[in-house]
Amino acid sequence: MTERLHIGTHKGLFELARHNGVWDIADVQFLGDPVSAVLAVTDGIVYAALDLGHFGAKLWRRNRTGNWRELPVPAFPPKPEDAGDDPHPWSLGKIWALEPGGVPGRVWAGTMPGGLFRTDDGGESWSLNEALWHLPERRQWFGVAGGEQPGINSVLIDPRNPSDIRIGVSCAGLWASTDTGATWQIINHGMYNEYMPPERREDPIVQDIHLLSRCAARPEIVWCQHHNGVFRSENAGANWHELTAIRPSKFWVWVAPPIGTSRAASVATTTSHRAGTTLTAVPPEIAAKFSFRLIAIASRAISIAFTPSAGVLE
């Protein structure tokens, strides 16, 4: 089987394939358009979310034959009159995360301004997770770099139980549901946010999570790229400890565990051994192919990671 990566960038969606140990660009779609999220699932199906600014968020799906078709995007209900104290808009800013739901046809979508949506028909229709959206604590969520609104940038589904969900919110920490989103609780402890006042820097709801990634071989192990460091949990995100042996940088190090192992890779040209407890530098392979910012990476077969501007590792 040919190993493939689908990479969302500010300049389009790139599909890379590896032949005889060498990576090269196999296909390009949406050239010139920012791709805010990409999801490659089985049988060649690929979802791509676009962030077109004035023209709004768009969503496309490639079918098994390679043809692309535009899908409806998740939509918020009208903002009710009694929600005047909600500081966040009830309208879609961008689709920031796409994740398979563990059952056929199901996909979860994390959005800005913080809504979580689900489809059970492959993206033909979407429903807002009302339980999360109507949490009183959501009014405490706040905006992120590049946007004034909070955003769900990560959705993790336990491969052993599709009802067990973790979401990462920038900025609102890590939230968990064990009943397919019917109820939620914030669970992260052990992180700190260095730009918050001292009395709030360890408050779970102010943690600026940039990305979560789960180990396929040991799903209880979760990595987090935080605004000010990389953290690791051994109990599915309930408790965290910081990883400090990271070179060359602890910022924008997105970890992505390969299928079937407890080894992690990070974006700042480092690779991890011993289930992500240490990281060592590795050289780039195809960095020269990209001279613009990378946004999203999707692969169902292997693990490889890129810097936000250029660089690659495996």
C-alpha positions as CSV (number, residue, x, y, z in Angstrom):
1,M,0.0,0.0,0.0
2,T,1.3,3.4,-1.0
3,E,1.8,5.7,2.0
4,R,0.0,9.0,1.6
5,L,-0.4,12.3,3.4
6,H,-3.0,15.0,2.8
7,I,-1.6,18.4,3.9
8,G,-3.7,21.5,4.2
9,T,-1.9,24.8,3.7
10,H,-2.6,28.5,3.1
11,K,-2.2,27.8,-0.6
12,G,-4.2,24.6,-1.1
13,L,-4.5,20.9,-0.3
14,F,-1.5,18.8,-1.2
15,E,-1.4,15.0,-1.4
16,L,2.0,13.4,-0.9
17,A,2.9,9.8,-1.8
18,R,6.0,7.8,-0.9
19,H,7.5,5.5,-3.5
20,N,10.7,3.6,-2.8
21,G,11.3,5.7,0.4
22,V,11.0,9.0,-1.4
23,W,8.1,11.5,-0.8
24,D,6.7,13.6,-3.6
25,I,3.6,15.6,-4.4
26,A,1.0,13.4,-6.1
27,D,-1.9,15.8,-6.4
28,V,-3.0,19.4,-5.6
29,Q,-6.5,20.7,-5.0
30,F,-8.0,24.1,-4.1
31,L,-4.8,25.8,-5.2
32,G,-4.5,29.2,-3.6
33,D,-7.2,28.6,-1.0
34,P,-6.5,28.2,2.7
35,V,-7.4,24.7,3.9
36,S,-8.3,24.9,7.6
37,A,-8.8,21.2,8.2
38,V,-8.3,17.9,6.4
39,L,-9.4,14.4,7.2
40,A,-8.4,11.3,5.2
41,V,-10.5,8.3,6.1
42,T,-10.7,4.8,4.6
43,D,-11.2,3.8,1.0
44,G,-9.8,7.1,-0.4
45,I,-12.5,9.4,1.1
46,V,-11.0,12.8,2.0
47,Y,-12.7,15.8,3.6
48,A,-11.3,19.3,3.2
49,A,-12.5,22.5,4.9
50,L,-11.7,25.8,3.4
51,D,-11.5,29.2,5.1
52,L,-12.3,31.7,2.4
53,G,-12.6,34.8,4.5
54,H,-15.3,37.1,3.1
55,F,-16.9,34.1,1.3
56,G,-17.0,32.0,4.5
57,A,-16.2,28.5,5.4
58,K,-16.6,25.7,2.8
59,L,-16.5,21.9,3.0
60,W,-15.6,19.4,0.3
61,R,-15.5,15.6,0.2
62,R,-13.6,13.4,-2.3
63,N,-15.3,10.1,-2.9
64,R,-13.7,6.7,-3.6
65,T,-13.4,7.4,-7.3
66,G,-11.5,10.6,-6.8
67,N,-14.2,13.1,-7.5
68,W,-14.8,16.1,-5.3
69,R,-18.2,17.5,-4.3
70,E,-19.1,20.4,-2.1
71,L,-21.0,19.6,1.1
72,P,-23.2,21.8,3.4
73,V,-21.2,23.3,6.2
74,P,-22.2,23.1,9.9
75,A,-24.7,25.8,10.8
76,F,-25.6,27.4,14.1
77,P,-29.2,28.1,15.1
78,P,-30.3,31.8,15.3
79,K,-29.1,33.5,18.5
80,P,-32.1,33.8,20.8
81,E,-33.0,37.0,22.5
82,D,-32.3,35.7,26.0
83,A,-28.7,35.0,25.0
84,G,-27.6,38.6,25.0
85,D,-25.0,37.9,27.6
86,D,-23.2,35.4,25.4
87,P,-20.1,37.2,24.1
88,H,-19.6,34.8,21.2
89,P,-21.4,34.9,17.8
90,W,-23.8,32.1,16.8
91,S,-22.4,31.8,13.3
92,L,-19.7,29.7,11.7
93,G,-16.3,31.3,11.5
94,K,-14.2,28.4,10.3
95,I,-14.0,24.6,10.5
96,W,-10.9,24.0,12.6
97,A,-10.9,20.2,13.2
98,L,-12.4,17.1,11.5
99,E,-12.3,13.7,13.2
100,P,-13.8,10.3,12.3
101,G,-16.5,9.3,14.8
102,G,-15.6,5.6,15.1
103,V,-18.8,4.4,13.4
104,P,-19.6,4.4,9.6
105,G,-20.6,7.9,8.3
106,R,-19.8,9.7,11.5
107,V,-17.5,12.7,11.5
108,W,-17.0,15.3,14.2
109,A,-16.2,19.0,13.4
110,G,-14.7,21.5,15.7
111,T,-15.3,25.1,14.8
112,M,-14.6,28.7,15.6
113,P,-16.5,30.1,17.7
114,G,-16.4,26.9,19.7
115,G,-19.3,24.8,18.4
116,L,-18.9,21.1,18.1
117,F,-20.9,19.4,15.3
118,R,-21.6,15.8,14.2
119,T,-22.6,14.2,11.0
120,D,-23.8,10.6,10.8
121,D,-24.3,10.6,7.0
122,G,-20.8,11.5,5.7
123,G,-21.3,15.3,5.9
124,E,-24.6,15.5,4.1
125,S,-26.1,17.1,7.3
126,W,-24.8,18.4,10.6
127,S,-26.1,18.8,14.1
128,L,-24.8,21.1,16.8
129,N,-23.8,19.5,20.1
130,E,-26.3,21.4,22.2
131,A,-25.0,20.1,25.6
132,L,-21.6,21.7,25.0
133,W,-22.9,24.9,23.4
134,H,-25.3,25.6,26.2
135,L,-22.8,25.1,29.0
136,P,-22.7,28.2,31.2
137,E,-18.9,27.9,31.3
138,R,-18.7,28.5,27.6
139,R,-19.2,32.2,28.2
140,Q,-15.8,32.1,29.9
141,W,-14.0,30.8,26.8
142,F,-12.0,33.4,25.0
143,G,-10.3,34.0,21.7
144,V,-7.1,32.9,20.1
145,A,-4.3,34.2,17.9
146,G,-5.7,34.8,14.4
147,G,-9.2,35.1,15.7
148,E,-11.2,36.9,18.4
149,Q,-13.3,33.9,19.2
150,P,-12.6,30.6,20.9
151,G,-12.1,27.5,18.7
152,I,-12.2,23.8,19.0
153,N,-9.0,22.7,17.3
154,S,-8.9,19.0,18.4
155,V,-11.4,16.2,18.7
156,L,-10.2,12.8,19.9
157,I,-12.4,9.7,19.8
158,D,-11.3,6.7,21.8
159,P,-10.8,3.9,19.3
160,R,-12.1,1.4,21.8
161,N,-15.3,3.4,22.6
162,P,-16.8,6.0,20.1
163,S,-18.8,7.5,23.0
164,D,-15.6,8.6,24.7
165,I,-14.7,12.1,23.4
166,R,-12.0,14.6,24.2
167,I,-11.9,18.1,22.7
168,G,-9.2,20.8,22.9
169,V,-10.3,24.4,23.0
170,S,-8.2,27.5,22.5
171,C,-8.7,29.0,24.9
172,A,-10.7,26.9,27.4
173,G,-8.7,23.7,28.1
174,L,-9.7,20.1,27.6
175,W,-13.3,18.9,27.9
176,A,-14.4,15.3,28.1
177,S,-17.6,13.3,27.4
178,T,-18.2,9.6,28.0
179,D,-21.8,9.6,26.6
180,T,-21.3,10.8,22.9
181,G,-21.6,14.4,24.0
182,A,-24.7,14.3,26.1
183,T,-22.7,15.7,29.1
184,W,-19.3,17.4,29.4
185,Q,-16.8,18.2,32.1
186,I,-13.4,19.9,32.1
187,I,-10.7,17.5,33.1
188,N,-7.2,18.9,32.5
189,H,-4.9,19.4,35.5
190,G,-1.2,20.0,35.6
191,M,-1.0,22.5,32.7
192,Y,-0.1,26.2,33.2
193,N,-0.7,29.2,30.9
194,E,2.3,31.5,31.3
195,Y,0.6,34.6,29.9
196,M,-2.2,34.6,32.5
197,P,-2.0,36.3,35.9
198,P,-0.2,34.2,38.5
199,E,-3.4,33.4,40.4
200,R,-5.0,31.9,37.2
201,R,-2.1,30.4,35.3
202,E,-3.1,26.8,36.4
203,D,-6.8,27.2,36.1
204,P,-8.0,24.4,33.7
205,I,-10.4,26.7,31.8
206,V,-7.8,29.2,30.7
207,Q,-5.4,26.7,29.2
208,D,-4.5,27.6,25.6
209,I,-4.5,24.2,23.8
210,H,-3.2,24.3,20.3
211,L,-3.5,20.6,19.4
212,L,-4.2,17.2,21.0
213,S,-3.0,13.9,19.7
214,R,-3.7,10.4,20.9
215,C,-1.5,7.3,20.8
216,A,-3.1,4.6,18.7
217,A,-1.4,1.8,20.5
218,R,-2.1,3.1,23.9
219,P,-5.1,5.4,23.7
220,E,-4.8,6.5,27.3
221,I,-1.6,8.4,26.3
222,V,-2.4,11.9,24.9
223,W,0.0,14.7,23.9
224,C,-0.9,18.3,23.9
225,Q,0.8,21.2,22.1
226,H,0.1,24.1,24.4
227,H,0.8,27.8,23.8
228,N,3.8,27.6,26.1
229,G,5.0,24.0,25.9
230,V,4.3,20.3,25.2
231,F,2.4,18.2,27.8
232,R,1.8,14.5,28.1
233,S,-1.0,12.6,29.8
234,E,-1.1,8.9,30.7
235,N,-4.8,8.9,31.8
236,A,-6.6,10.3,28.7
237,G,-6.1,13.9,29.5
238,A,-7.1,14.1,33.2
239,N,-3.6,14.9,34.4
240,W,-0.6,16.3,32.6
241,H,3.1,16.7,33.0
242,E,5.3,18.9,30.8
243,L,7.9,17.6,28.4
244,T,11.0,19.8,28.5
245,A,13.6,17.8,26.5
246,I,12.5,19.3,23.2
247,R,14.8,20.8,20.6
248,P,14.9,23.1,18.8
249,S,11.7,24.7,20.1
250,K,8.8,23.9,22.3
251,F,6.5,26.2,20.4
252,W,4.4,24.9,17.5
253,V,5.5,21.3,18.1
254,W,2.5,19.3,17.0
255,V,2.7,15.7,17.9
256,A,1.2,12.9,15.8
257,P,1.6,9.3,16.9
258,P,1.9,6.6,14.3
259,I,-0.6,3.8,14.0
260,G,0.2,0.8,16.2
261,T,3.1,2.3,18.2
262,S,3.6,4.5,21.2
263,R,6.2,6.6,19.4
264,A,5.4,10.2,18.7
265,A,6.6,12.7,16.1
266,S,6.7,16.5,16.5
267,V,6.6,19.3,14.1
268,A,9.8,21.2,15.1
269,T,12.0,18.6,13.4
270,T,12.0,16.3,16.4
271,T,11.0,12.8,17.0
272,S,10.0,11.0,20.2
273,H,10.8,7.7,21.7
274,R,9.6,5.8,24.8
275,A,5.9,6.8,24.3
276,G,6.7,10.5,23.9
277,T,8.8,11.0,27.1
278,T,11.9,12.3,25.2
279,L,12.5,14.0,21.9
280,T,15.5,14.1,19.6
281,A,16.2,16.0,16.4
282,V,15.9,14.4,13.0
283,P,16.8,16.0,9.6
284,P,14.1,17.2,7.1
285,E,13.4,15.2,4.0
286,I,11.4,17.4,1.7
287,A,11.3,20.8,3.4
288,A,12.2,22.5,0.1
289,K,8.9,21.5,-1.4
290,F,7.0,23.9,0.9
291,S,7.7,27.6,1.3
292,F,4.4,28.6,2.9
293,R,2.6,27.9,6.1
294,L,1.1,24.4,6.7
295,I,-2.2,24.2,8.6
296,A,-3.4,20.7,8.7
297,I,-2.1,17.2,8.2
298,A,-4.0,13.9,7.7
299,S,-2.8,10.4,7.4
300,R,-4.5,7.1,8.3
301,A,-1.4,4.9,7.8
302,I,1.8,6.6,8.9
303,S,3.1,9.4,11.1
304,I,4.9,12.4,9.7
305,A,4.9,16.0,10.7
306,F,5.8,19.4,9.4
307,T,6.8,22.8,10.8
308,P,4.2,25.6,10.3
309,S,6.4,27.1,7.6
310,A,8.6,24.3,6.2
311,G,10.3,21.1,7.2
312,V,9.3,17.4,7.6
313,L,10.1,14.4,9.7
314,E,9.0,10.8,10.1
